[in-house]
Amino acid sequence: MKLNLLSCDAQRPDKRAIAKCIAELAANISESLAYELTDILLEGDAVDIEVHDKNSGSALRSLRKLSIDYEIIE
């Protein structure tokens, strides 16, 4: 499943928690790339990630918990 991470609405976003979440959920993304994607997301640009289907339910819950708005592409 592909997700488009649109924005983070948290008042004080936890960069480390967001990067860790992206690294755990996304396919083929290292921790350093996850931090770069987190910076891009927090600057206001959308980020595309691919999530393994077996993780899709927990991925969506984790993103909502971190106040990240997303849309499902496929």
Protein Blocks (a to p, Z undefined) as FASTA:
>chain_A
ZZddfbdcbfbacfklmmmmmmmmpghiafklmmmmmmmmmnopacdddddfklmmmmmm
mmmmnopacddfZZ
